[in-house]
Amino acid sequence: MTKVNFVILAAGKGTRMRSALPKVLHKLSGRSMLGHVVAAVESLGEAKKIIVTGHGAEQVEQQFKSPTTIFIQQKKQLGTGHAVHMAVPELCSDAVVIVLYGDVPLIRPATIQKILAVVTESTMGLLTINLDQPTGYGRIVRNTSGDITEIIEQKDASAEQLKITEVNTGVLALQSSQLRDWLPKITNNNAQGEYYLTDLVAIAREAGIEVISVNPESATEVEGVNHRVHQRQLAEVLMESGTSLADPARFDQRGELSAGTDNFIDINCVFNGSVTIGSNVSIGANCQISDSTIGDGVSILPNTIIESSVVGDRAVVGPFARLRPGTEMGSDTKVGNFVETKKTLVGKGSKINHLSYVGDAQLGENVNIGAGTITCNYDGVSKHKTDLGDGVFVGSNSTLVAPIKVDKGGFIAAGSTVTTKVPSDSLAVGRAKQRNIKGWKRPTKKEV
């Protein structure tokens, strides 16, 4: 199997962003630009990565330190050829080297594989694309036979060469031995006074090496920073796997999202961290789901927030519900409108329909929690648990003062404050005796 080394250029300051944060650490869909590139590389298998840093080198190293990553600092910005030259001492002698860019985060692993596949001892790979508006890009120059002969940068191109629409993306792949031999031949005799990595193409041709062009699936892969474009790319992947989106332009994925088939996601939903969705799931508008697992046949109604939770098969959540970290809903359960849960296990078939707070609790199967119920789980110092057995019924507007246990089949009357254990099949009534005061006068506002 061919050994592959990745050289990732990440030394740019990104002055147009007007930020002390290095350009490559700015986030796109919840992950840094460089993080997207590294993730694409790592999805292809374990390989040596050499990241060339510059501005904010320490911050970059801190975030991407790993056993398979080496960092080289480019203190003087003398061009891409110079940046890659600094990485040469760390390259394996018998590897194929591919050069990528930390501020071009949308490149797909499949495209990286395509360019690696064309590299042999007599060929090098070059990622090119045809653009209707090629201004700013280096042009791909071909001879009458259609062979690539060189790359001319915008500032060095003639009027005729500027008409060329095939452009260089900067991504190339070749043998490490060739890179070692050819990089010293690059000069800075150009309009920028920099060492252009693109000069390798002409040098390769002089050495009798054929330059083979490979095209990405779309221009979006090489357009650099673009949140909207990236979201569209992620949306397309999701739709191709069997999920329908009400409007792909109003879909926001900020981490890793995997889904089964026959799902529907309405507008303005945000997915953070690592989220797994089963099949036949419906997610209403304006929901936020973070680091959670959603089972099959689940219905998540609009304006619901789910954080670090597990939602079982055929559960219903929302609208306007919030599952805080540690919530685990069993199958056929319901957490309804304006309900908040935290660190709570909801057993199969149990329901918390509306207007309740249930925290640090364990509900057995087929438990019913009435509207306005709260578990008083915090005494000002420590959190305490509420344990409700199978078939427990809690009437509306009840207050359960933890630690407390209600055994199987227990029933709590509406409006009760319960402070002690409720035995099985017992009714707990915890209300103060009602008094009616005759002739009571309401307070009146004093005139100013």
C-alpha positions as CSV (number, residue, x, y, z in Angstrom):
1,M,0.0,0.0,0.0
2,T,1.3,3.5,-1.0
3,K,2.5,5.5,2.0
4,V,1.0,9.0,2.0
5,N,2.2,12.2,3.6
6,F,0.0,15.3,3.9
7,V,1.4,18.8,3.9
8,I,-1.2,21.2,5.1
9,L,-0.3,24.9,4.7
10,A,-1.8,26.9,7.6
11,A,0.5,29.9,8.1
12,G,-1.7,32.7,6.9
13,K,-2.8,35.5,9.2
14,G,-6.0,36.3,7.4
15,T,-5.8,40.1,7.7
16,R,-9.2,40.6,6.1
17,M,-10.8,38.8,9.0
18,R,-9.6,41.5,11.5
19,S,-9.1,39.0,14.3
20,A,-6.3,37.9,16.6
21,L,-7.4,34.3,16.0
22,P,-5.4,32.6,13.2
23,K,-7.4,32.4,10.0
24,V,-7.4,28.6,9.9
25,L,-9.0,28.5,13.4
26,H,-12.0,30.5,12.5
27,K,-15.0,28.2,12.6
28,L,-17.2,27.0,9.8
29,S,-20.3,25.0,10.7
30,G,-19.1,24.5,14.3
31,R,-15.6,23.4,13.4
32,S,-12.4,25.3,12.5
33,M,-11.4,25.5,8.9
34,L,-8.3,23.6,9.5
35,G,-10.3,21.1,11.5
36,H,-12.4,20.3,8.4
37,V,-9.3,19.6,6.4
38,V,-7.8,17.4,9.1
39,A,-11.0,15.5,9.4
40,A,-11.1,14.9,5.6
41,V,-7.5,13.6,5.7
42,E,-8.1,11.4,8.7
43,S,-11.2,9.8,7.2
44,L,-8.9,8.3,4.6
45,G,-6.9,6.4,7.2
46,E,-3.9,7.0,9.4
47,A,-1.2,9.0,7.7
48,K,1.5,11.4,8.6
49,K,0.4,15.0,8.6
50,I,2.8,18.0,8.5
51,I,1.1,21.3,9.3
52,V,3.1,24.4,8.3
53,T,2.1,27.2,10.8
54,G,2.9,30.9,11.0
55,H,0.6,33.4,12.7
56,G,-0.7,32.0,16.0
57,A,1.4,28.8,15.7
58,E,1.0,27.9,19.4
59,Q,-2.8,28.1,19.2
60,V,-2.8,25.8,16.1
61,E,-0.5,23.3,17.7
62,Q,-2.5,23.2,20.9
63,Q,-5.7,22.3,19.0
64,F,-4.2,19.7,16.6
65,K,-1.5,18.0,18.5
66,S,-1.5,14.2,17.8
67,P,1.0,11.3,17.4
68,T,0.7,11.5,13.6
69,T,1.1,15.3,13.3
70,I,4.2,17.3,13.0
71,F,4.3,21.1,13.1
72,I,6.8,23.3,11.2
73,Q,6.7,27.1,11.7
74,Q,7.2,29.4,8.7
75,K,8.4,32.5,10.4
76,K,8.9,34.5,7.1
77,Q,6.0,34.4,4.6
78,L,8.0,33.8,1.4
79,G,5.4,31.9,-0.6
80,T,3.8,28.5,-0.9
81,G,7.0,27.0,-2.4
82,H,9.0,28.1,0.6
83,A,6.3,26.8,3.0
84,V,6.4,23.3,1.4
85,H,10.2,23.4,1.3
86,M,10.3,23.8,5.1
87,A,8.3,20.5,5.4
88,V,10.6,18.5,3.3
89,P,12.9,17.2,6.1
90,E,9.9,15.6,7.7
91,L,8.7,13.7,4.6
92,C,9.1,10.0,4.3
93,S,11.5,9.0,1.6
94,D,9.1,6.7,-0.2
95,A,5.8,8.5,0.2
96,V,3.3,10.2,-2.1
97,V,2.9,13.8,-0.9
98,I,-0.3,15.8,-1.3
99,V,-0.4,19.5,-0.5
100,L,-3.6,20.9,1.0
101,Y,-4.6,24.3,2.5
102,G,-5.9,25.0,5.9
103,D,-8.2,27.8,4.7
104,V,-9.8,25.6,1.9
105,P,-12.0,23.5,4.2
106,L,-14.6,22.1,1.8
107,I,-12.5,19.6,-0.1
108,R,-14.0,16.2,0.0
109,P,-12.1,13.0,0.9
110,A,-13.2,11.5,-2.4
111,T,-11.5,14.3,-4.3
112,I,-8.3,13.7,-2.3
113,Q,-8.5,10.0,-3.2
114,K,-8.9,10.9,-6.9
115,I,-5.8,13.0,-7.1
116,L,-3.7,10.4,-5.1
117,A,-4.8,7.7,-7.5
118,V,-3.2,9.3,-10.5
119,V,0.3,9.7,-9.0
120,T,3.1,7.3,-10.2
121,E,6.8,7.6,-10.7
122,S,6.2,9.1,-14.1
123,T,3.1,11.3,-13.2
124,M,2.0,14.0,-10.8
125,G,-1.5,15.0,-10.0
126,L,-2.9,18.5,-10.1
127,L,-6.4,19.6,-9.0
128,T,-7.8,22.1,-11.6
129,I,-11.3,23.5,-12.4
130,N,-12.9,25.6,-15.1
131,L,-14.5,28.8,-13.8
132,D,-16.6,31.3,-15.7
133,Q,-14.9,34.1,-13.6
134,P,-11.2,32.9,-13.2
135,T,-9.9,36.3,-12.0
136,G,-7.3,35.9,-9.2
137,Y,-6.5,32.3,-10.0
138,G,-3.3,30.9,-11.7
139,R,-4.1,29.7,-15.2
140,I,-3.4,26.2,-16.5
141,V,-1.4,26.5,-19.7
142,R,-1.7,23.5,-22.1
143,N,0.1,22.8,-25.4
144,T,-1.5,22.0,-28.7
145,S,-1.7,18.3,-27.7
146,G,-3.7,19.3,-24.6
147,D,-0.8,18.5,-22.1
148,I,-0.3,20.8,-19.1
149,T,2.9,22.6,-19.5
150,E,2.9,25.3,-16.8
151,I,0.8,27.4,-14.4
152,I,0.9,31.2,-14.9
153,E,-0.2,33.3,-11.9
154,Q,-2.7,36.1,-12.5
155,K,-0.1,38.9,-12.1
156,D,2.4,37.3,-14.4
157,A,-0.1,36.3,-17.1
158,S,-0.3,37.8,-20.6
159,A,-3.6,39.2,-22.0
160,E,-4.0,36.0,-24.0
161,Q,-3.3,33.8,-21.0
162,L,-5.8,35.7,-18.9
163,K,-8.6,34.4,-21.2
164,I,-7.9,30.8,-20.0
165,T,-10.8,29.6,-17.8
166,E,-9.1,26.4,-16.4
167,V,-7.4,27.4,-13.1
168,N,-5.2,26.0,-10.5
169,T,-6.7,25.2,-7.1
170,G,-3.3,24.8,-5.4
171,V,-3.8,21.1,-4.5
172,L,-1.2,18.8,-6.0
173,A,0.3,15.4,-5.4
174,L,3.7,13.8,-6.3
175,Q,6.5,11.6,-5.1
176,S,8.4,12.9,-2.1
177,S,11.7,12.2,-3.9
178,Q,10.6,14.5,-6.7
179,L,9.6,17.2,-4.3
180,R,13.0,17.1,-2.7
181,D,14.8,17.4,-6.0
182,W,12.6,20.0,-7.6
183,L,11.8,22.5,-4.8
184,P,15.4,24.0,-4.8
185,K,14.9,24.8,-8.5
186,I,12.1,27.2,-7.7
187,T,13.1,30.9,-7.9
188,N,11.3,34.1,-6.8
189,N,11.7,35.9,-10.1
190,N,8.1,37.0,-10.5
191,A,5.8,39.9,-9.8
192,Q,5.2,38.9,-6.2
193,G,8.9,38.1,-5.4
194,E,7.7,34.8,-3.9
195,Y,8.6,31.2,-4.3
196,Y,5.6,29.7,-6.2
197,L,4.7,26.1,-5.6
198,T,3.0,26.2,-9.0
199,D,6.5,26.4,-10.7
200,L,6.7,22.6,-9.9
201,V,4.5,21.9,-12.9
202,A,7.0,23.4,-15.4
203,I,9.9,21.7,-13.6
204,A,8.1,18.4,-13.7
205,R,7.5,18.7,-17.5
206,E,11.2,19.5,-18.0
207,A,12.0,16.2,-16.2
208,G,9.7,14.3,-18.5
209,I,6.9,13.8,-15.9
210,E,3.3,14.0,-17.1
211,V,1.0,16.3,-15.2
212,I,-2.5,14.8,-14.9
213,S,-5.4,17.1,-14.0
214,V,-8.2,16.0,-11.7
215,N,-11.4,17.9,-11.2
216,P,-13.4,18.2,-7.9
217,E,-17.1,17.4,-8.0
218,S,-17.9,21.0,-7.8
219,A,-16.3,24.4,-7.5
220,T,-17.5,24.7,-3.9
221,E,-14.8,22.4,-2.7
222,V,-12.0,24.9,-3.6
223,E,-13.7,28.2,-3.1
224,G,-12.3,28.7,0.4
225,V,-14.3,30.0,3.3
226,N,-18.1,30.0,2.7
227,H,-20.5,28.9,5.4
228,R,-23.5,28.9,3.1
229,V,-21.8,26.8,0.5
230,H,-20.6,24.3,3.1
231,Q,-24.1,24.0,4.6
232,R,-25.5,23.3,1.1
233,Q,-22.8,20.6,0.6
234,L,-23.8,19.0,4.0
235,A,-27.5,19.3,3.1
236,E,-26.9,17.5,-0.2
237,V,-25.1,14.6,1.5
238,L,-28.0,14.3,4.0
239,M,-30.6,14.3,1.3
240,E,-28.8,11.8,-0.7
241,S,-28.8,9.4,2.3
242,G,-32.6,9.5,2.6
243,T,-33.6,12.6,4.6
244,S,-35.9,15.3,3.2
245,L,-35.3,18.9,4.1
246,A,-38.1,21.5,4.0
247,D,-35.5,24.0,2.7
248,P,-31.8,23.1,2.3
249,A,-30.9,26.8,2.5
250,R,-32.3,26.9,6.0
251,F,-30.4,23.9,7.5
252,D,-27.5,24.3,9.8
253,Q,-25.1,21.4,10.7
254,R,-22.2,22.3,13.0
255,G,-20.7,19.0,13.7
256,E,-21.2,15.3,12.8
257,L,-24.7,14.3,11.8
258,S,-25.6,10.8,10.7
259,A,-29.1,9.7,9.8
260,G,-31.2,6.8,8.6
261,T,-33.8,7.0,5.9
262,D,-37.2,8.5,5.4
263,N,-36.6,11.4,7.8
264,F,-38.0,14.9,7.5
265,I,-36.3,18.1,8.9
266,D,-38.2,21.4,8.8
267,I,-36.6,24.8,8.5
268,N,-34.0,26.5,10.8
269,C,-32.9,23.4,12.7
270,V,-29.4,23.5,14.2
271,F,-27.3,20.3,14.8
272,N,-24.3,20.7,17.1
273,G,-21.6,18.2,18.1
274,S,-22.2,14.6,17.3
275,V,-25.9,13.8,16.5
276,T,-27.3,10.4,15.4
277,I,-30.8,10.2,14.0
278,G,-32.6,6.9,13.2
279,S,-35.2,6.4,10.5
280,N,-38.7,7.8,10.0
281,V,-37.9,10.7,12.2
282,S,-39.8,14.1,11.9
283,I,-38.1,17.2,13.3
284,G,-40.2,20.4,13.4
285,A,-39.0,24.0,12.7
286,N,-36.5,25.9,14.9
287,C,-35.2,22.9,16.9
288,Q,-31.6,22.6,18.3
289,I,-30.1,19.2,18.9
290,S,-26.7,18.7,20.3
291,D,-24.6,15.6,21.0
292,S,-27.7,13.4,21.2
293,T,-29.1,10.1,19.8
294,I,-32.6,10.1,18.3
295,G,-34.3,6.7,17.8
296,D,-36.6,5.5,15.0
297,G,-40.1,6.9,14.5
298,V,-39.4,9.9,16.8
299,S,-41.4,13.1,16.4
300,I,-39.7,16.2,17.6
301,L,-42.1,19.2,17.5
302,P,-41.1,22.8,16.8
303,N,-38.9,24.9,19.0
304,T,-37.5,22.0,21.0
305,I,-33.9,21.9,22.5
306,I,-32.2,18.6,23.1
307,E,-28.8,18.5,24.7
308,S,-26.7,15.4,25.4
309,S,-29.7,13.1,25.6
310,V,-31.1,9.9,24.3
311,V,-34.6,9.8,22.7
312,G,-36.1,6.3,22.3
313,D,-38.1,4.9,19.4
314,R,-41.5,6.4,18.7
315,A,-41.1,9.1,21.4
316,V,-42.7,12.5,21.1
317,V,-40.8,15.6,22.2
318,G,-42.2,19.2,22.3
319,P,-43.2,21.7,21.1
320,F,-41.1,24.1,23.2
321,A,-39.6,21.3,25.3
322,R,-36.0,21.2,26.6
323,L,-34.1,18.0,27.3
324,R,-31.0,18.9,29.3
325,P,-28.0,16.7,29.6
326,G,-28.5,13.2,31.0
327,T,-32.1,12.8,29.9
328,E,-32.9,9.4,28.5
329,M,-36.4,8.8,27.1
330,G,-37.5,5.2,26.6
331,S,-39.7,4.0,23.7
332,D,-43.2,5.3,23.3
333,T,-42.7,8.2,25.8
334,K,-43.7,11.8,25.6
335,V,-42.2,15.0,26.9
336,G,-44.6,17.8,25.9
337,N,-44.8,21.5,25.6
338,F,-42.9,23.7,28.0
339,V,-41.4,20.7,29.9
340,E,-37.8,20.7,31.0
341,T,-36.0,17.6,32.0
342,K,-32.4,17.1,33.4
343,K,-30.6,13.9,34.2
344,T,-33.9,12.0,34.1
345,L,-34.7,8.5,32.9
346,V,-38.2,8.3,31.4
347,G,-39.4,4.7,31.3
348,K,-41.3,3.1,28.4
349,G,-44.7,4.6,27.8
350,S,-44.3,7.3,30.4
351,K,-45.5,10.9,29.8
352,I,-44.7,14.3,31.0
353,N,-47.2,16.2,28.9
354,H,-46.8,19.9,29.7
355,L,-45.6,22.7,31.9
356,S,-43.4,20.7,34.2
357,Y,-39.8,20.5,35.5
358,V,-38.4,17.0,36.2
359,G,-34.8,16.8,37.2
360,D,-32.6,14.1,38.8
361,A,-35.4,11.6,38.5
362,Q,-36.2,8.1,37.5
363,L,-39.6,7.3,36.1
364,G,-40.7,3.6,35.6
365,E,-43.0,2.5,32.9
366,N,-46.3,4.1,32.1
367,V,-45.9,6.9,34.6
368,N,-48.1,10.0,34.1
369,I,-46.9,13.4,35.2
370,G,-49.6,16.1,35.4
371,A,-49.2,19.7,34.3
372,G,-47.3,22.0,36.6
373,T,-45.4,19.3,38.4
374,I,-41.9,20.0,39.7
375,T,-39.3,17.9,41.4
376,C,-37.6,19.9,44.1
377,N,-34.2,18.3,43.5
378,Y,-31.8,20.9,45.0
379,D,-31.6,21.9,48.7
380,G,-29.2,24.7,48.2
381,V,-26.2,22.4,48.6
382,S,-26.8,19.0,47.0
383,K,-29.0,17.4,44.3
384,H,-31.4,14.7,45.3
385,K,-33.3,12.0,43.4
386,T,-37.0,11.4,42.8
387,D,-37.9,7.8,42.1
388,L,-41.3,7.0,40.6
389,G,-42.3,3.3,40.2
390,D,-44.2,1.8,37.3
391,G,-47.7,3.1,36.8
392,V,-47.4,6.1,39.1
393,F,-49.8,9.0,38.5
394,V,-48.9,12.5,39.6
395,G,-51.7,15.0,39.6
396,S,-51.4,18.5,38.3
397,N,-49.6,21.2,40.2
398,S,-47.8,18.8,42.5
399,T,-44.4,19.4,44.2
400,L,-42.2,16.4,44.9
401,V,-39.6,17.3,47.5
402,A,-36.5,15.0,46.9
403,P,-35.2,12.7,48.0
404,I,-38.5,10.9,47.6
405,K,-39.8,7.6,46.3
406,V,-43.3,6.7,45.1
407,D,-43.7,3.0,44.8
408,K,-45.5,1.1,42.0
409,G,-49.1,2.3,41.4
410,G,-48.8,5.2,43.7
411,F,-51.2,8.2,43.1
412,I,-50.5,11.8,44.1
413,A,-53.5,14.1,44.3
414,A,-53.5,17.3,42.4
415,G,-52.0,20.3,44.2
416,S,-50.1,18.2,46.7
417,T,-46.7,18.8,48.2
418,V,-45.2,15.4,48.9
419,T,-42.2,15.1,51.3
420,T,-42.2,11.4,52.3
421,K,-42.4,8.0,50.6
422,V,-45.7,7.0,49.0
423,P,-46.3,3.2,49.3
424,S,-47.6,1.1,46.4
425,D,-51.2,1.6,45.4
426,S,-51.7,4.5,47.9
427,L,-53.1,7.9,47.4
428,A,-51.0,10.8,48.7
429,V,-52.8,14.0,49.5
430,G,-50.5,16.8,50.7
431,R,-52.6,19.9,50.8
432,A,-53.0,22.5,53.5
433,K,-56.6,22.8,54.9
434,Q,-58.5,25.4,53.1
435,R,-59.7,28.5,55.0
436,N,-62.1,31.1,53.7
437,I,-61.8,34.6,55.3
438,K,-65.0,36.5,55.1
439,G,-64.9,40.3,54.6
440,W,-61.3,40.3,53.4
441,K,-60.4,43.4,51.5
442,R,-58.0,43.5,48.6
443,P,-55.0,45.8,48.9
444,T,-55.6,49.1,47.0
445,K,-53.0,51.2,45.2
446,K,-52.2,54.5,46.9
447,E,-52.7,57.5,44.8
448,V,-49.6,59.6,44.2
